Amino acid sequence: MADDPNNRGRPDSDLINLSQPHEVRYWCGAFGCTEAQLRAAVATVGNSAKAVRKHLGK
């Protein structure tokens, strides 16, 4: 997804951008986690969606 918050399409499937609230909401829903859990996972393993998914056990 572009960094345009008006573009509500699906976020980039490879990277998680925590500075975009709509992407945080999307990824929390996709992973079934809280924002705090998502931010902690990104801090631990980086912003790769694949790495975060694995870290969260999804």
C-alpha positions in Angstrom: 0.0 0.0 0.0 1.2 3.5 -0.7 1.8 5.7 2.3 -1.3 7.7 1.3 -3.8 7.2 4.2 -6.6 7.9 1.7 -5.7 4.8 -0.2 -7.4 2.1 1.9 -6.3 -0.8 -0.2 -4.4 -3.7 1.2 -1.0 -2.8 2.8 2.2 -3.9 1.3 2.2 -7.7 2.0 6.0 -7.7 2.8 6.5 -4.9 5.2 4.7 -3.4 8.2 4.7 0.3 8.5 3.9 1.2 12.2 3.8 5.0 11.4 0.5 4.5 9.4 -2.5 4.0 11.7 -4.5 2.3 9.0 -1.7 -0.2 8.4 -1.4 -0.9 12.2 -5.2 -1.7 12.3 -4.9 -3.9 9.2 -1.9 -5.9 10.6 -3.5 -6.3 14.1 -6.6 -7.7 12.4 -4.5 -9.9 10.1 -2.5 -11.4 12.9 -5.2 -11.3 15.6 -3.0 -9.4 18.0 -3.1 -6.1 19.9 -1.2 -3.0 18.8 1.2 -3.5 21.7 1.9 -7.1 20.6 2.5 -6.0 17.0 4.8 -3.2 18.0 6.8 -5.5 20.3 7.1 -8.1 17.6 8.3 -5.5 15.1 10.8 -4.2 17.7 12.1 -7.8 18.1 12.2 -9.1 14.6 11.9 -6.1 12.3 9.1 -5.0 10.0 9.0 -8.0 7.7 5.5 -9.3 7.8 6.8 -12.9 7.4 9.1 -12.5 10.4 6.4 -10.9 12.5 3.9 -13.7 11.5 6.4 -16.3 12.5 7.3 -14.5 15.8 3.6 -14.3 16.7 3.0 -17.9 15.9 0.5 -17.2 13.2 
